[in-house]
Amino acid sequence: MKMFRIIIVIVVILGAAFAIFMYLKGKSSGDPESVIGYVQEHKNTENMALVIRHNDEGWVKINEDLPLPLASTVKIIVAIEYARQAAAEEIDPEEKVDLKTLETYYVPKTDGGAHQAWIDSLSEEGESVPLSEVANGMIAYSSNANTDFLLNVLGIENVNRLANELKLASHEKMYPIVSALFIPMELMEEKRLTKDEALNELKGMTLEEFRTRAIEIHQKWESRPPNEREKEKVVKDLDMEFQRIWSDRLPRASAGDYADLMKRLNGKNYFSKEVHSYLDPVLEQLMKNPSNREWLRHAGQKGGSTAFVFTISMYATDKEGNRTEMAFFANDLSNAEFKELSRNMNSFQLELLTNSQFRSSVREKLN
């Protein structure tokens, strides 16, 4: 039972949970002050960064240039590249994708139930869905399988080129999330290593070597997808030591770079209208809630986590024209810290967007 709990934690992506934050003003649960307390306690470490901007003013800048693991927040870049290629007619958002194809990239018990929750939402869709729905599932439910499939369709090199074009100087290259989980098993079988020997080899592996192996495994799956036995073995083998190495090797970027990206998305004038016509329905899941449309012009976000990481990037413009952007990245979390942040970040964001006194308090306490 303990192993099952640990595996479930490995990629709790917080997709659907974050996508429905902000119901109505005053209806949020949680303690926003606890987030302030966490930031105050960790602002002088190398494990936390927070950038908040309000109406183009820098309200909070803590470790803004410090690269930290992004977890599923990195899927924002994939969503933008999807929208860019759709607008350029390089891909067809209506092209049908067989759900069985997506199963290649799905490993049960490694995504907090995200992919299955998305599948369950498609009960009337049949055996295939349009590519646009695959992108929607990547953001709304944070499906890792959908993400790796989209990396295949869009081209990993194109996604990484986009990060460079956006001048996100701190952004590390992306690679397939799911196939990276198979690296320990591949090492043990390929070189007949024990668990401890595989751990030592992984620790000595450069990030470039790790990334290359993940891509090679991903490419192998085009001709020979992983079978159920292999997937079950991955789940069995991935204890917390392997998970930690995987988590530490996830693509990193700085909160400052992601706050800049949020500002571009919030302004609606950096990318073309055509790009936004494909991007906004995917990234702005918040606007699907009627109560949010009562007080927001637009808002978008993506959160992510592992057993050690908690991240979120968001932007919003309210009906009065007030613009807010935020990027919060935390690493090396204890189980208690993770629970505290996941329980209270929602209320922190809501107060930040709707309560001017709270905003001023945040600015005062965190500067």
DATAUR-V972496 format. One record per helix or strand of 3 or more residues. SS is the DSSP state (hx for helix, st for strand). FROM is the first residue (numbers start at 1). TO is the last residue. Records with the same first field share a line. If there is no record, write none. Layout:
SS = FROM-TO / FROM-TO
//
This chain:
hx = 2-9 / 15-19 / 32-42 / 71-87 / 99-103 / 114-120 / 131-140 / 144-154 / 156-165 / 177-180 / 183-191 / 195-204 / 207-220 / 228-237 / 240-248 / 255-267 / 273-283 / 285-288 / 290-293 / 335-354 / 356-365
st = 48-54 / 57-62 / 67-69 / 96-98 / 128-130 / 252-254 / 296-305 / 310-318 / 323-330
//
